[in-house]
Amino acid sequence: MALEKLKAAIFAICFILLASFAWGEIITDIEVQGLKRTKPAVMQELLESFKGRQADQFSSKDLEQVLQKTQLFSLVDATVTGSTLHVTVEEKFSLLPIPFAYAASDSWGGGLVLLDNNAFGIMDQAAAGGFISYDSWRLLGHYNHKQKSHSPFGWSVSANGGKSNTKVREEDGDLLLEYDNRVFNGSFGLNRRLAPWLRGSVSSGINLCDVDDASPHSELVIPVALALTASTSSWDGTFLNNIYLSVSTTYNFSQWNSDNYCTVAASAGYQQHLVQRLRLIAQAGAFHSPDVPVVFARNQSASQTCLVSNAFRASSMVGAGAGLEWGISSSRWGVPSLYAQYQVMWADGIISDSIWAHGPVAGFKFYLKKIAFPAVDIFGAYNIKTGLYRISAGAGFSY
């Protein structure tokens, strides 16, 4: 019996040795060059999945996909020597003071944000700054700690506050309501990766609004939110393409003047390569929030459309758009692009009747290669139903 076990063990060892000889080296070590701020241990953790792969079956394309998803690195070179994978990267700028400005047919504003997409060298995200517009000012701060493989959760904390003169308008731009208000919003949330493509989160905080009008009053709401987000991304050589679906439900505990209310929301996006430098872009968004106080009602940005005034507020809204984006060229500085969509939306106004809107949207973007968001976005939108034409031009951080 012992002899049989010995023979089996010898056979297993021989099989493993023969398999190793036939299949080649196994990647057991990874060496990375080109890091600036990023901690080597964090990069090693990011590339951990490449250990254990067959050296002769290694594909630099897979490695490039992993690096592009971080939006922090470009792959310069990748080779395998023996059992060691040698990687050379170019680390993008991540700590930047970013001035920004926008001008639209119904508003204007600007400010400064210090943005770090690689806070403390551990690929966290942090932002702090402020802005002013024609009718408001606001200060903001945000920190997002990404979940690492050795930690059970990621977390985020954010706060913003300021003062504004709020106007609520109908779809054609007519003024319905105007009031001065001071706001403060703070939140803390936990999130967890449930699958490589799925993330869940829970958050809570405080939303406070002091209203100065004919009847001064304050609204205080404590939201408790649950959300699920499924997403995947890929790099096509010009654009970072995304497919995502996010759903959330928020129960809002009103502390003073209003009743408790619930908000259900969803958003989805589809950006995919068709041919060289041309991709399909589509997005949709919806929310339903009956009994929401006017001061906390949402505008069209929650439906991912831009056909009506940003001062239009709704308790329920559905919107969608689809079109094409063309990367005109690709240079060492970035990618300029042109895009066009047709958008539709339906909304139940917070103090007005329900509306339909539809029309074309077209614009120009410029994506800087050194940072991880469009540096310039200029577009025009035409609402065929009302004849309202909106123009918007923005540069820098988008809040």
N, C-alpha and C positions, 0 to 999 in steps of 0.2 A: 504493500500500500504506500509506504514512504517512497519507494522507488518510482512508483507511478506519479506521485506528486512532484518528485524531482524532475522527471522527464517533462511533465507539463510546464513546470517553471522554466526549464531550459528552452522549451519550444516557444514559450511566450516571449522570452528575452530575445531569442533569435528572430522571431517575427517582428518585434519592435525595431531591432537593428536593421533588418532588411527593409522594413517599411521606411525607416528614416533615410536609408541609402537611396531608395527608389524615389521618395518624395522630395528629397533635398533638405536643406536647412530649415529650421523653424525659427521665426523671429522671436528672440527673447529679450533683446535690449533695444532701446530707442535713444538716439542722441540728437538733440535739437540745437541748431545754431540760428542766430539772428534775433533772439529775444532781447527786448529792451526793458520794459517795465514788468512784463509777465513773469511770475515766479516759475522756475523750472518744474517744481512739483505739480503746479497746476496744469502745465502743458503735458507733463507725463500722464497725468490723470485723464486729460482729454484724449490722448492717443492710446490709452490702455487697450482698446479693442483690437489694435493691430498686433499685439503680442500673441503668439500662438499660431499665427498664420504662416502658411508655406512661403518661404522667401521667393521661390521661383514663380509664385502666383500672385505676388504683390502688384497692386495697381495704384499708380500715383493719382489716378482719377478719383478713387475712393478717398484718398487722403485729402485731396483738394476739396472735395465736397464737405468733409468734416471741418476743415479750416474756414471755408467760406461761410458756413452756418454761424460761426462766431462773429463774422463781420469785422474781425480784428487782424486777420493775417492773410497774406498772399503766399502761395507756395512758390519757392524759387527753384528748389531741387529736392529730389528724393531718390536715394539709392540704397541697395542692400548689399552689405559686405559680410559674408559669413552669416552669423545670426543677428547682426546689428543693423537696424534701420537708421540711416543717416538722413535727417531732415533739415533743410535750410529754408527759413521763412523770412518774409519781410513783414515786420510788425507795423500796423497802421497807427497814425496819430489817434489817441483816444482821449487825451485831456486837452480840451480846447475852450477858450472863452469865445462864445459865439454870439455876435450881434445879430439881431433879426428884425425884420420889418415886413409889414404887409399893407397893401392898400386895395380896398375893394370899393365897389360902387356905393356901398352902404356903410362903410367903416374904414378905419385906418388904425395902425398901432405899431409898436416896436419895443425892443428891450434888449436885455443881455442875459445870457444863461451860461454858467460854467458847467460844461457837460463832460463826464468821464465815463466811457464805455468799458473801462478796465480799472475800476477803483481798487487801490491798494495792490494792484497786480494780480488780482484773483478773479478777473473777469466779471466783477460786480458792476452795477450801473448806478451812477449818482448824478444828480443835477441840482443846481441852486441858482436862483436868479429872480428877475422881476420884469414886468412890462407895464407900459402905459398905452392907452388908446384914447380915442376922441371922447370917451365917456367913462373911463375907469382906470384903476391901477391895481396891481396885484403882485405879491411876493410868493414865491413857491420854493419847495424843497422836496427831493425824492431820493430814496435809496432802495435798491433792489439787490438782495443777496441771492444769487442763483444757487439752486440746490446742487451740491456736489455728490459724487458717488458714495462718499463715506458719511453723508449727513441725511437724516430722515426727511427734512423739509428745507425749502427755500422760504424766504420771508421778504416783505417789503414794508416800508413806512413812508408816508408822504403827508405834506401839509401845505396849504396855501390860504391866503387871506388878502382882503383888500376892500376897495370901495368902488361903487359904480353907479351910474345913472342908467337904469334898465328900462328899455322900451319893448313893448310887445306889439307886433304888427300883424296885419292880415297878409294873405299870400300876395296881394298886389302892392304891399308896402304901406297901406294906410295905418296910421297909429291908432291902437286900441287902448293902451295903458302905458303909463310912465310913472316911475317911482325911483327914489334914491335908496340904495341899500348898502349895508356892510356885511361881508360874508367871511366865514372861516370854515374850512373843511380839513379834517384830519382823519387818517385811516391807518390801520395796521392789518396785515394779512399774512397767512401761511399758505404755501402751495407745495404740492408734491407731484412728482412725475409718476403717473400710474402705469405708463407704457412709454416706449421711446417716442411715440407720437401723441400722447395724451397727458394732459396736466389738469389737476383739480386744485381748487383754491377755496379758502374761506376767509372772510374779512369783516371788519366792523370799524366803527369810528364815530365821528360826530359831524353833522352839517348844521351850521348856525347862520341865520340870516336875520338881520335887523332892518326893518323897512321904515323909511321916513316918507309918509305921504299924508293924505287927509286923515287917515286913521293909523297912526304909528303903532307898530306891533312887531313882535319877534317870532320866528319859527325855529324850533329846535327839533332835529330828527336824528335818531340813532339807527343807522342802517346795519343790517346783518345780511351778508351776501354769500351765496354759494355759486361757483362757476366751474364749468368744464370747457377746456379748449383742446381741440384736436388740430394738429398742424404738421406740415412737412415742407421742406424747402430744398431747392436744388439750384446749382449754378450752371448757366448755359454759356459762359464765356463773356456775356455782356450784362445780363441782369441776374439778380438773385430772385428766383421765382418762388412763390409761396402758394400753398393751398391750406386754408384754415376754416374752422367752424368753431364758434364760441357761443355757448348758451349760459345764461345766468338768471337767478331769481334773487330778489332782494326784498326783505320785509323791513319796512321803515316804521320804527316806533316813534310816533310824534309825542313830544313831551308837553306842548303848551296849547296851541290854538286849533290844530287840525286833528283829524282822525288818523289812526294808523292806516297805512296803505301798502300795497305790494306792487313791485315792478318786475316784469318778465321781459327779458331782452335776448336778442340773438344777432349775430353778425357772421358773415361768411365772405371769403374771397378766393379767387382762382386766377393765378397768373402763371401762364405756361408758354414755353417756347414753341413757335410754329415753324419758322424758317430762320435763317441767319439774321440776328438783330431785330426780329419781329416776334412779338408775343401777344397772346390773347389776355386781356385784363377784364375781369368781371368782379363785382362785389354786390352785396346786399346787406341790409340791416333792418331790424324791426324792434319795436318795444311797445308794451302795453302797460299803462300805469294809471288806471282809473283812480279818481279821488286825490291825485297828486296836487299839492298846493301850487299856485302859480309861480312862486319864487323858486321852486325846485323842478319845474317842468323843463323838458329838453327841447333842443332845436334840431334842425335837419342833419347836423353832423352825425347824430346817432343812427341815422338811416343810411349814411354814407352817400348822400346826394347833396347837390348844391344848386337847386333850381329856384328856391325861394329865399327871402331875406333871412339872415341869421337871427333876426329878432322875432321870427315866427316861432311860437311855442306850442307844443302839442302834448296831449295826454296819451295818444297812441299814434304810431307812424310805421309805415312800411315803405321801403325804397330799394331800388336796384338799378344797376347800370352795367353795360357791357360794351366793349370796343376793342381797339388795337393800340399798341404802343410800339413805336419804331425807334431803335437806337441809331441815330444818324451816323455816328462814328464812335470809335473807341480810341482814346489817346492816353498818354501817361497821366493826364490830369483828371480825366473822368469821361463820362458818357452823356452827351446831350441827346434828348429824345423828344419826339412829338407824339401826342396821344389824342384819341378822339373816342367818345362814348355817346350812347344814347341812354338817358336816364328817365325813370318813371318813379313817382311816389304818390302815396295816399296818406293823409293825416287827419286826425280829429283835433281841431284847434282847442287850446285850453280855455279860451273865452270867445271862440268863433266857431263857425260851422266847419264841417269836414270838407276837405278839398282833394282834388286830383291835380297833378302837375306832370308834365313830360316835356322833353326837349333835348337838344344836343349839347354836349360839353366838349371842349377841345382846349388843348394847352401844350405847354413846353416845360420840360424838367431838365435839370442838370444834376447828375449824380457824381459827387467827388469820390475818387478812388481812395483817398486818404481817410475819409470818415464814412460813417455808416448810415447816412440818410440823404435824401435829395436836398442839395444846397439851394436850388432855385426851383420855384413852382409858379407858373403863370398860366391862368386859364380864363376862359370865358364860358358862360352858361346862358342859354336862352330858354325861357319858359314859354312854350308855344301857346299855352292856354291863356296866360295873362299878358303876354308880350313883354314881360319883365326880363331885362338883359343885365346880367351881373358880370363884372370883371374883377379878378383878384390876382394880385402879384405878391409873392412872398419870397423872402430870402433868409436862410438860416434855420434856426430851431423852430419846430412847430409844436405848439402847446394846445 
